[in-house]
């Protein structure tokens, strides 16, 4: 599967090195990978992300977090 709603993870990077997230008291979402924070999403974007994460299974959540981080959109990232 590929595309916006069914993003592809053909090399299984999201299984090997998954994203993690934490919701702060202020409602921001801190996205981390490998123990390091890679992005903080705030405001309405954070509210939409939290709502989507609550509805998502683990695979969908990983794709949502990858998309939210912004650095994993193009498909040409290096290992």
N, C-alpha and C positions, 0 to 999 in steps of 0.2 A: 504494500500500500504506500502511496506517496501523495503529496499535495498538502494543502493547508490543514485539513482536518485529520488526515491520516498520514502524518509525516513519517518518512522512512528512516529507519536506523539500521541500515544494511550491515554496517560494521559493528553493530551492537555496542557502540561507545556508551550509550546510556545505561546499559546493563553492567558493563565493566566498571565504569566510573560515573555513578549516578549523581544527579543533583540532589540537594537537600534544601529545605527552606524553613524559615522561622517567621512567625507573625509577631510583630512587636505590639506593645500595649497601645501605641498610637495608630495601629492598623497598617503599618508598612510591612512589606514582605522582603526579608533578606534572603537572597538566593545564594547558595554556596555550592562549591564543588571541590572535592579533595580537601575539605577542611578550611577552605579559604572563601571569604565572601567575594562574589563576582559581580553582584548587582543588588541595589536596593530599589524596590519599586514602591512608590508612594501615591497618595491621593486616590483618584478614581480608578487608575490603572491597578492599584493594589486591591481595591475592592472587587473589581472584575476578576482579577487573578485568583483571589481567595474563593470567590463563588465558583469559579471554574474548577479549582483544585478540589473543592468539596464534592463535586459531582463526578470527578475523574477517577478511573482506576490507576494503578501504579504506572503503567506504560503511558497512558495519556498524561498523567501528571508530569512525567519526565519530559515529554514533548512540550508541554505548556511552559515548564521552567526553562527549557532550552530556548524556546522562542522568546520568553520574557527577558532572558539574559542578553539577547541581541547579538552575541558573538558567535552564534551557532546557526545562523539562518542560511548562509550561502552554500553550505555543503562542501566547501573546499578547505576546511580547517585541517591543520596538520596534527598528527599524533604527538 
